[in-house]
Amino acid sequence: MASRLERRVRASAGSRIGRAAAVVAALSLGAMIVVPILALLTYAPLSALLGATRDAGFRDAVVFTLVSSGLAVAVALLLGVPTGYLLARRNFRGKAVVEALVTLPILIPHLLVGVALVVLFDRESLFGGAVSRLGIPFLNTVYAVVAVMAYVSTSYAVTASQLAFQSVDADLLEASRTLGASPATAFRTVTLPIAARGIVTGGVLAWGRSVSEVGGLLIVAYTVYPVGAFGGPVTSPASVYLYNLYTIGGLPGAAPAASLFILLGFAIFVGVRLLERLGAVAWRRIEVPP
């Protein structure tokens, strides 16, 4: 009896210690994320923040970044979701190599992505020469921006989609098939609704990575000129614009615009979470009928 009581006491004490450790870790993580942001947000006076909102260059850079990152996320999801499904549902020779290649952009320095794209689209190269003969410009255009953003962000869409599809219970798919559902119907009514949360998460991560990219953009799109459907104005991606502000004006020059950009990104992420809580995204959990 005493031994059983001692085990319960030790288990209860261990549980309390575990919860306390988890709380300390969570608070430490929160401080690590929030404190630097608060330092930046409190550096610039309110008048400087208001002045940044009236800066046409800042507004152009933000709008351009939102549009180009949206296009990059569309590319990431269009290519990443089918690839994630393939990796989750199929075993084939060389699968480990494919998975390594898909995640490689997360590892390599993104400055090298810009260098690689410059080499690829060089007019002396086979591919770049063909593109040039078609009259399609690349460097310092919206095409280069979207290409870099898609390159560095698609890995997140693939990985999140793969994990999401792997989480779908095989019993649910088997139950739908026994009820007469075709593979396409089972995918549309069972697999996709369950995996939707993970796919959306991958899209959000891909968008965040696209917006935060700077290394590759410094190489291929330091300044973006009008071309095709993008009729101007001459601008830069927001990350490059903020980099220019810092190199020219130091902290006083960059802090107001950087603070506004952080607040904008935070508002977008909060909006996504609110849409999730309000049920605006139609993911759901499906149970196997008894």
Long-range contacts (C-beta under 8 A, 24 or more apart in sequence): 37-262, 40-255, 40-258, 40-259, 40-262, 41-259, 41-262, 41-263, 43-251, 43-255, 43-259, 44-252, 44-255, 44-256, 44-259, 48-252, 48-255, 48-256, 49-256, 49-259, 49-260, 51-256, 52-256, 52-257, 52-259, 52-260, 53-260, 55-257, 57-235, 57-241, 58-241, 58-257, 58-260, 60-233, 60-235, 61-235, 61-236, 61-237, 61-238, 61-240, 61-241, 62-238, 62-261, 62-264, 64-142, 64-145, 64-224, 64-235, 64-236, 64-237, 64-238, 65-211, 65-237, 65-238, 65-239, 66-211, 68-142, 68-145, 68-146, 68-149, 68-210, 68-237, 69-149, 69-207, 69-210, 69-211, 70-207, 71-146, 71-149, 72-145, 72-146, 72-149, 72-150, 72-153, 72-206, 72-207, 72-210, 73-153, 73-157, 73-203, 73-206, 73-207, 73-210, 75-146, 75-150, 75-154, 76-150, 76-153, 76-154, 76-156, 76-157, 76-202, 76-203, 76-206, 76-210, 77-157, 77-199, 77-202, 77-203, 77-206, 79-154, 79-157, 79-158, 80-154, 80-155, 80-156, 80-157, 80-158, 80-161, 80-202, 80-206, 81-157, 81-161, 81-199, 81-202, 83-158, 83-161, 83-162, 84-157, 84-158, 84-159, 84-160, 84-161, 84-162, 84-163, 84-164, 84-165, 84-202, 85-161, 85-162, 85-165, 87-158, 87-162, 88-161, 88-162, 88-163, 88-164, 88-165, 88-166, 89-165, 102-154, 102-155, 102-158, 102-159, 103-155, 103-158, 103-159, 104-155, 105-151, 105-152, 105-154, 105-155, 106-155, 106-156, 109-215, 110-148, 110-152, 110-213, 110-214, 110-215, 110-216, 111-215, 111-216, 111-218, 111-219, 113-148, 113-151, 113-152, 113-215, 113-216, 114-148, 114-215, 114-216, 114-217, 114-218, 114-219, 114-220, 115-219, 117-144, 117-147, 117-148, 117-151, 117-216, 117-219, 117-220, 118-219, 118-220, 137-227, 138-220, 139-220, 139-221, 140-220, 140-221, 140-222, 140-223, 140-224, 140-225, 141-221, 141-224, 141-225, 141-227, 141-228, 141-230, 142-224, 142-227, 142-228, 142-230, 143-227, 143-228, 144-220, 144-221, 144-224, 145-217, 145-220, 145-221, 145-224, 145-237, 147-220, 148-213, 148-216, 148-217, 148-220, 148-221, 149-209, 149-210, 149-213, 150-210, 151-216, 152-209, 152-210, 152-213, 152-216, 153-205, 153-206, 153-207, 153-209, 153-210, 153-213, 154-206, 156-202, 156-205, 156-206, 156-209, 157-199, 157-202, 157-203, 157-205, 157-206, 158-202, 159-202, 160-198, 160-199, 160-201, 160-202, 160-203, 160-205, 161-195, 161-198, 161-199, 161-202, 163-198, 164-194, 164-195, 164-196, 164-197, 164-198, 164-199, 164-201, 164-202, 165-191, 165-195, 165-198, 167-194, 167-195, 167-198, 168-194, 168-195, 169-288, 171-288, 172-286, 172-288, 175-288, 175-289, 190-286, 193-282, 193-283, 193-284, 193-286, 194-283, 194-284, 194-285, 194-286, 196-281, 196-282, 196-283, 197-281, 197-283, 200-272, 200-276, 200-281, 200-283, 204-269, 204-272, 208-265, 208-269, 211-238, 211-239, 211-265, 212-239, 213-237, 213-239, 214-239, 214-240, 214-243, 218-243
